[in-house]
Amino acid sequence: MTAEVRRYLVFLYAVSTLWLVCGCNGSGDAHGYAADVEWFLAQHEDLKSDYFVGKFGVDSHPSGWDHGAYLRAYVDMYEATHDIRILRSLNELLRIVADGNDALTGRIDDRTGTALPGWGTKEYDYGPNGGERYSDMLTNALYAYPLAAFARIVYERPYLRAEFGADADRYYQMVRELYQVQAPFVRDARSPYRDGTEGMYFAYPENYYEEREDLSGVEAPINITVIIAEPLVELYRASVAAGQANEEYRSTVEKVGHYIWQNMRLETTEAGDAYLVWYYWPADIHPETRRMEDPTHGARVAEFAVSLYDAGLRSRWTEENLRYLANTFTCGIAIGGNEFANYIDGTGGIYASDAATLYEWLELQRYSYTSSKGTIKQILTSAMEAEGEDETYNLAVFAKFVRYGDD
């Protein structure tokens, strides 16, 4: 290698490094995201004031659905734009969440009489007589996901460690402790797969009452299992990035993926499009009131399946099966005329909520080109426009369109 060639290679390395630093730490200009980032960041102070300040570390702690969705929006926007200001804003909110952890504030979980790691709430009608405060793993997972995702983002990008490393370590350990102490998953050894792999699912813990119903030991709805499992995908990826892959996390989420697949079946439209359907409850729960999954909870299954696939984890969630799952939206949920059904198989009447509430299905946009009905983005955008809405419906919807809408 001549000196001239060496100088040229050094120049190329310097240019590529500068592009990486500027693209990942800049102001959203690297890929034409500047306007998107500015709109997103302009919502931050109001969001922080309305949803986070004063909402944690107190008994009126919220259920987590909206809060978790907004935190996840920051993850989506950062992954799309790599603008460091978004990561800083997310960290500002995550510090509020982390400081409100029951293990730090001493707030008691009424079911166990102890202060458990997590974020207990009275939002639902907990307890045999109602009015109790539970550290429910569903709510916990809605906050665990962005905490774990933040750690994973920092661990995967060494140039972020100087600014965010201490917080990333704190969040990683906080989520680890949550899953160590609460241990939410149980094995499904009743129907092992041909490869011998068992499934795993979330079962309600002992002495667990919701709306006066004793759910102790009951196999939870499928969407709850995947919501609780998804933070472990992020923890696994973080552990890999840190050089110490946690095989327990990997095994758990793969077995959850197998369990979810076990509860699904393929349907075929008259046009020959294959798509997946499944019940809201596992097939052997509440057979007398068995009903199909609905579109909003079904989107959480879609998010989990994409997370598994993107993490490169072994499961039934191949690219082909993700196409079938994308077709669930285009061939099952979408029933024409900018309308959606109440159930994912196209039954149950007309979906009454705004079309934008189905935005989480956009994670499957890249797999939705095989359907004869059009893509998820095309169908969703058309329905939103018919209702007078656009991507700025709210911060979470906007971020999902930015990250996945162009796939």
C-alpha positions in Angstrom: 0.0 0.0 0.0 1.5 3.3 -1.1 1.6 6.4 1.1 -0.9 8.1 -1.2 -3.4 5.2 -0.8 -2.9 5.3 3.0 -3.7 9.1 3.0 -6.8 8.5 0.9 -8.1 5.8 3.2 -7.4 8.0 6.2 -9.4 10.8 4.5 -12.3 8.4 3.8 -12.3 7.2 7.4 -12.3 10.8 8.7 -15.2 11.8 6.4 -17.2 8.8 7.4 -16.6 9.4 11.1 -17.6 13.0 10.8 -20.8 12.0 9.0 -21.6 9.5 11.7 -21.1 12.0 14.5 -23.0 14.7 12.7 -25.7 12.4 11.5 -26.3 10.9 15.0 -25.7 14.0 17.1 -26.8 16.8 14.8 -30.0 18.6 14.4 -32.0 16.2 12.3 -30.7 17.5 9.0 -28.7 14.4 7.9 -31.7 12.7 6.3 -34.1 15.6 5.8 -35.8 15.3 9.2 -35.2 18.9 10.4 -38.8 20.0 10.2 -40.1 16.8 11.8 -37.6 17.1 14.7 -38.5 20.8 15.3 -42.2 20.0 15.4 -41.6 17.1 17.8 -39.3 19.0 20.1 -41.8 21.9 20.2 -44.3 19.6 22.0 -41.9 18.6 24.8 -42.5 21.2 27.5 -46.2 20.9 27.3 -46.0 17.1 27.3 -43.7 17.1 30.3 -46.0 19.5 32.2 -49.2 17.7 31.4 -48.1 14.1 31.7 -45.0 13.8 33.9 -44.3 16.5 36.4 -46.1 15.7 39.6 -47.5 12.4 38.3 -44.9 10.1 39.7 -44.0 9.2 43.3 -47.6 9.9 44.4 -50.7 7.7 44.9 -52.5 9.3 41.9 -49.9 7.7 39.6 -51.4 7.1 36.2 -52.1 3.8 34.5 -49.3 4.2 31.9 -51.0 3.8 28.6 -50.7 7.3 27.3 -47.5 8.0 29.2 -45.8 4.9 27.9 -46.9 5.7 24.3 -45.4 9.2 24.5 -42.2 7.9 25.9 -42.0 5.3 23.1 -42.5 8.2 20.7 -39.2 9.6 21.7 -37.5 6.2 21.1 -39.1 6.1 17.6 -38.1 9.7 16.8 -34.5 9.1 17.9 -34.1 5.9 16.0 -35.5 7.7 12.9 -33.5 10.9 13.1 -30.5 10.2 15.5 -31.0 13.8 16.8 -29.4 13.9 20.2 -31.8 16.6 21.4 -34.6 14.0 21.3 -32.5 11.7 23.5 -31.9 14.5 25.9 -35.6 15.2 26.1 -36.4 11.6 26.6 -33.9 11.3 29.4 -35.5 14.3 31.1 -38.8 12.4 31.3 -37.2 9.1 32.2 -35.5 10.6 35.2 -38.9 11.7 36.5 -40.3 8.2 35.9 -37.3 6.5 37.5 -37.3 8.8 40.5 -41.0 7.8 41.1 -40.2 4.0 41.3 -42.0 2.5 44.3 -38.7 1.0 45.5 -37.4 4.5 46.0 -40.5 6.2 47.2 -41.6 3.4 49.6 -45.2 3.3 48.3 -46.8 0.0 49.1 -48.4 -2.6 46.9 -51.6 -3.5 48.6 -51.6 -7.0 47.2 -48.4 -8.0 48.9 -48.1 -5.3 51.6 -44.5 -4.4 50.4 -42.9 -1.7 48.3 -42.1 -3.5 45.0 -39.9 -2.2 42.2 -42.3 -0.7 39.7 -45.0 1.9 39.4 -48.1 1.0 41.4 -51.4 2.6 40.5 -55.0 2.8 41.7 -56.2 3.6 38.2 -58.0 0.3 37.9 -60.5 -1.3 40.3 -58.0 -3.5 42.1 -58.6 -5.6 45.2 -61.5 -7.9 46.3 -63.4 -4.8 47.4 -61.8 -2.3 45.0 -59.8 0.8 45.7 -56.4 -0.9 46.2 -53.1 0.0 44.8 -51.3 -2.7 42.7 -47.9 -2.8 41.3 -49.3 -4.3 38.1 -46.8 -5.7 35.6 -48.8 -4.3 32.7 -48.4 -0.7 33.9 -44.8 -1.5 34.9 -43.9 -2.8 31.4 -45.3 0.4 29.8 -42.5 2.3 31.6 -39.9 -0.5 31.5 -39.9 -0.5 27.7 -38.6 3.1 27.2 -36.2 2.8 30.1 -34.7 -0.4 28.6 -34.8 1.0 25.1 -32.8 4.1 26.3 -30.1 1.8 27.8 -30.0 -0.2 24.6 -29.6 2.9 22.4 -26.7 4.2 24.6 -24.9 0.8 24.8 -25.1 0.3 21.1 -23.6 3.7 20.4 -20.4 4.2 22.3 -20.2 7.9 21.5 -23.3 8.4 23.7 -21.8 6.9 26.8 -20.0 10.0 28.0 -23.2 12.0 28.3 -25.8 9.3 29.0 -23.9 6.3 30.3 -24.7 6.8 34.0 -28.4 7.2 33.4 -28.4 4.2 31.0 -26.8 2.0 33.6 -29.4 3.2 36.2 -32.3 2.4 33.9 -30.9 -0.9 32.9 -30.5 -2.1 36.5 -33.9 -0.7 37.4 -35.7 -2.8 34.8 -33.6 -5.8 35.6 -34.6 -5.6 39.2 -38.3 -5.2 38.2 -38.2 -8.5 36.3 -36.1 -10.3 38.9 -38.5 -9.5 41.8 -41.8 -9.7 40.0 -40.9 -12.8 37.8 -44.1 -12.5 35.8 -43.7 -15.4 33.3 -44.7 -19.1 33.6 -43.8 -21.9 31.3 -46.3 -23.5 28.9 -45.2 -27.1 28.7 -48.6 -28.5 27.7 -48.0 -28.1 23.9 -44.3 -28.2 23.1 -43.3 -27.5 19.5 -41.6 -30.0 17.3 -38.3 -28.6 18.2 -39.0 -29.1 21.9 -39.4 -25.4 22.6 -41.9 -24.5 25.3 -44.0 -21.4 25.3 -44.1 -18.8 28.1 -46.9 -16.5 29.0 -47.9 -14.0 31.7 -50.2 -15.3 34.4 -51.8 -13.1 37.0 -50.1 -13.5 40.5 -51.8 -14.9 43.5 -54.3 -12.8 45.4 -54.9 -10.6 42.3 -58.3 -9.0 41.9 -59.5 -6.7 39.1 -63.0 -5.3 38.9 -63.8 -7.6 41.9 -62.9 -10.7 39.8 -60.3 -13.1 41.2 -57.8 -13.6 38.4 -55.1 -15.4 40.5 -53.1 -17.8 38.3 -55.3 -17.0 35.2 -53.5 -16.9 31.8 -53.6 -13.2 30.8 -54.9 -11.8 27.5 -52.3 -12.3 24.7 -51.7 -8.5 24.3 -50.8 -8.2 28.0 -48.2 -11.0 27.7 -46.5 -9.4 24.8 -46.5 -5.9 26.4 -44.8 -7.4 29.5 -42.3 -9.4 27.4 -41.2 -6.6 25.0 -38.9 -4.7 27.5 -36.9 -8.0 27.8 -36.2 -7.8 24.1 -34.6 -4.4 24.8 -32.8 -5.7 27.8 -31.4 -8.5 25.8 -30.2 -6.2 23.1 -28.6 -3.9 25.7 -26.8 -6.9 27.3 -25.5 -7.9 23.9 -24.2 -4.4 23.2 -22.6 -4.4 26.6 -20.7 -7.6 25.8 -22.6 -9.8 28.2 -25.5 -11.4 26.4 -28.2 -12.4 28.9 -29.4 -15.8 27.7 -32.3 -15.9 30.1 -33.8 -12.8 28.5 -33.3 -14.3 25.1 -34.9 -17.6 26.0 -37.9 -16.0 27.7 -38.8 -13.7 24.8 -38.3 -16.5 22.2 -40.6 -18.7 24.2 -43.2 -15.9 24.4 -42.9 -15.6 20.6 -43.6 -19.3 20.3 -46.5 -19.1 22.6 -48.1 -16.3 20.7 -47.7 -18.1 17.4 -49.3 -21.2 19.0 -52.5 -19.2 19.6 -52.8 -18.0 15.9 -54.4 -19.4 12.8 -54.3 -18.4 9.1 -57.3 -17.2 7.2 -57.5 -16.6 3.5 -59.5 -14.0 1.6 -61.3 -14.6 -1.6 -58.5 -12.8 -3.4 -56.0 -15.4 -1.9 -54.4 -13.1 0.7 -53.4 -15.1 3.9 -53.6 -13.3 7.2 -53.4 -14.1 10.9 -56.2 -14.1 13.4 -56.3 -14.9 17.2 -58.5 -14.6 20.2 -58.2 -11.8 22.8 -57.8 -14.4 25.5 -55.8 -17.6 24.9 -58.0 -20.2 23.2 -58.5 -22.2 26.4 -59.7 -19.2 28.6 -63.3 -18.1 29.0 -64.5 -20.4 26.1 -68.1 -19.3 26.8 -67.3 -15.7 26.1 -64.6 -16.3 23.5 -64.1 -13.3 21.2 -61.6 -12.3 18.5 -58.8 -9.9 19.2 -59.6 -6.2 18.6 -57.5 -3.9 16.5 -56.0 -1.7 19.2 -54.8 -4.6 21.4 -53.7 -6.5 18.3 -51.3 -3.7 17.4 -49.3 -4.6 20.6 -48.8 -8.1 19.2 -47.5 -6.6 16.0 -45.0 -4.4 17.9 -43.7 -7.4 19.8 -43.3 -9.5 16.7 -41.4 -6.8 15.0 -39.2 -6.3 18.0 -38.3 -10.0 18.1 -37.5 -10.0 14.4 -35.4 -6.8 14.5 -33.4 -8.2 17.4 -32.6 -11.3 15.3 -34.2 -13.7 17.9 -35.2 -17.2 16.9 -38.9 -17.6 16.9 -41.8 -18.4 14.7 -41.8 -14.8 13.6 -40.1 -15.1 10.2 -40.4 -12.4 7.5 -43.1 -14.5 5.8 -45.2 -14.6 9.0 -44.7 -10.9 9.5 -46.3 -10.4 6.1 -49.3 -12.5 7.2 -49.5 -10.3 10.3 -49.4 -7.1 8.2 -52.2 -8.6 6.1 -54.2 -8.9 9.3 -54.5 -5.1 9.1 -55.1 -4.7 5.4 -57.2 -7.8 4.8 -59.0 -8.3 8.2 -59.2 -5.0 10.1 -59.7 -2.8 7.0 -63.2 -3.4 5.6 -63.4 -0.7 2.9 -64.7 2.8 2.7 -62.1 4.1 5.1 -63.7 2.0 7.8 -62.3 -0.7 10.2 -63.9 -3.6 12.0 -64.1 -4.1 15.7 -62.2 -7.4 15.5 -59.2 -8.3 13.5 -61.0 -10.8 11.3 -63.3 -8.1 10.0 -66.3 -8.9 12.2 -68.0 -7.1 15.1 -69.3 -4.0 13.5 -67.6 -0.7 12.7 -64.6 0.5 14.8 -65.9 3.6 16.5 -62.6 5.2 17.6 -60.5 7.5 15.4 -58.5 5.9 12.7 -55.3 7.4 14.2 -55.6 5.2 17.3 -54.5 2.3 15.1 -51.1 4.0 14.3 -49.1 1.2 16.0 -49.8 -1.1 13.1 -47.4 1.1 11.1 -44.5 -0.9 12.5 -45.5 -3.6 10.0 -45.6 -1.1 7.0 -42.5 -2.6 5.5 -44.2 -6.0 5.3 -47.5 -4.9 3.9 -46.8 -4.8 0.2 -48.0 -8.3 -0.5 -51.7 -7.6 0.2 -54.1 -7.0 -2.7 -55.8 -4.3 -0.5 -52.9 -1.8 -0.4 -50.4 -1.0 2.4 -51.0 -0.2 6.0 -49.9 3.4 5.5 -52.1 3.9 2.5 -55.2 2.6 4.3 -54.5 4.3 7.6 -53.7 7.7 6.0 -56.8 7.6 3.8 -59.0 6.9 6.8 -57.4 9.6 8.9 -57.8 12.2 6.1 -61.4 11.2 5.8 -61.8 12.1 9.5 -59.9 15.4 9.0 -56.8 14.2 10.8 -53.1 14.0 9.8 -49.9 12.7 11.2 -49.9 15.4 13.9 -52.9 13.8 15.6 -50.6 13.5 18.6 -46.9 13.1 19.3 -47.0 9.3 19.4 -48.8 9.0 16.0 -46.4 11.5 14.5 -43.3 9.7 15.6 -44.6 6.4 14.3 -45.2 7.9 10.8 -41.7 9.4 10.8 -40.0 6.2 11.7 -42.0 3.6 9.8 -44.1 5.5 7.3 -41.6 5.5 4.4 -40.7 1.8 4.6 
